[in-house]
Amino acid sequence: MVNVIVILEIEPTRVDEFLSVITLNAVESVKEPGCLRFEVNRQFEKPNLFALSESYVDEAAMHVHYTTPHFAKWKEAAATGFILNRWSVKGPVL
């Protein structure tokens, strides 16, 4: 199994825009055969800080995710600049 953990700090005035595209990505991602989980979490104390928690059956399934139409839509929206900071860890579950 492969996990992807992404921490995103979003421009506070654009949180609603971010949420509309990331929740669509999450809903569509869990329909992929190789995606086991795609969750979006929001920080209590800092409501523009989010964590994405994704699990895939293997690395190949993770790469398939990056070729989907919903991921392309997410990538296009993210390129508009609502992400202030981004950190991620991708790799096998130990």
C-alpha positions as semicolon CSV with decimal commas, in nm:
position;residue;x (nm);y (nm);z (nm)
1;M;0,000;0,000;0,000
2;V;0,112;0,355;-0,078
3;N;0,006;0,662;0,116
4;V;0,013;1,025;0,010
5;I;-0,009;1,291;0,280
6;V;-0,032;1,651;0,161
7;I;-0,049;1,961;0,381
8;L;-0,188;2,269;0,207
9;E;-0,206;2,625;0,332
10;I;-0,473;2,802;0,126
11;E;-0,517;3,173;0,062
12;P;-0,787;3,257;0,324
13;T;-1,006;3,448;0,077
14;R;-1,008;3,149;-0,162
15;V;-1,089;2,861;0,076
16;D;-1,437;2,808;-0,072
17;E;-1,289;2,785;-0,422
18;F;-1,031;2,533;-0,298
19;L;-1,298;2,326;-0,121
20;S;-1,514;2,301;-0,432
21;V;-1,236;2,146;-0,641
22;I;-1,069;1,934;-0,373
23;T;-1,395;1,775;-0,257
24;L;-1,480;1,689;-0,619
25;N;-1,134;1,534;-0,656
26;A;-1,183;1,334;-0,336
27;V;-1,528;1,204;-0,433
28;E;-1,411;1,098;-0,779
29;S;-1,080;0,955;-0,656
30;V;-1,239;0,696;-0,428
31;K;-1,421;0,561;-0,736
32;E;-1,085;0,463;-0,888
33;P;-1,022;0,088;-0,855
34;G;-0,679;0,140;-0,697
35;C;-0,773;0,420;-0,456
36;L;-0,853;0,296;-0,106
37;R;-0,903;0,634;0,061
38;F;-0,900;1,006;-0,013
39;E;-0,985;1,226;0,283
40;V;-0,972;1,603;0,327
41;N;-0,916;1,734;0,680
42;R;-0,934;2,092;0,803
43;Q;-0,734;2,233;1,095
44;F;-0,951;2,355;1,384
45;E;-0,734;2,652;1,484
46;K;-0,631;2,759;1,134
47;P;-0,925;2,705;0,895
48;N;-0,717;2,767;0,583
49;L;-0,483;2,474;0,664
50;F;-0,576;2,134;0,520
51;A;-0,440;1,780;0,508
52;L;-0,512;1,537;0,227
53;S;-0,476;1,172;0,321
54;E;-0,475;0,928;0,031
55;S;-0,412;0,552;0,011
56;Y;-0,358;0,345;-0,302
57;V;-0,315;-0,029;-0,347
58;D;0,029;0,030;-0,498
59;E;0,249;0,289;-0,667
60;A;0,102;0,213;-1,010
61;A;-0,248;0,299;-0,881
62;M;-0,114;0,627;-0,744
63;H;0,028;0,712;-1,086
64;V;-0,302;0,622;-1,256
65;H;-0,471;0,873;-1,025
66;Y;-0,251;1,147;-1,171
67;T;-0,388;1,074;-1,521
68;T;-0,758;1,110;-1,437
69;P;-0,985;1,396;-1,553
70;H;-1,069;1,493;-1,193
71;F;-0,700;1,521;-1,104
72;A;-0,644;1,734;-1,416
73;K;-0,926;1,964;-1,302
74;W;-0,766;1,989;-0,956
75;K;-0,424;2,061;-1,107
76;E;-0,567;2,334;-1,331
77;A;-0,747;2,502;-1,042
78;A;-0,445;2,475;-0,812
79;A;-0,231;2,649;-1,075
80;T;-0,440;2,965;-1,026
81;G;-0,247;3,036;-0,706
82;F;-0,476;2,963;-0,412
83;I;-0,208;2,742;-0,251
84;L;0,026;2,948;-0,032
85;N;0,237;2,656;0,094
86;R;0,249;2,283;0,022
87;W;0,426;1,991;0,186
88;S;0,387;1,625;0,095
89;V;0,508;1,276;0,175
90;K;0,452;0,993;-0,075
91;G;0,562;0,639;-0,021
92;P;0,497;0,286;0,094
93;V;0,337;0,209;0,426
94;L;0,609;0,061;0,646
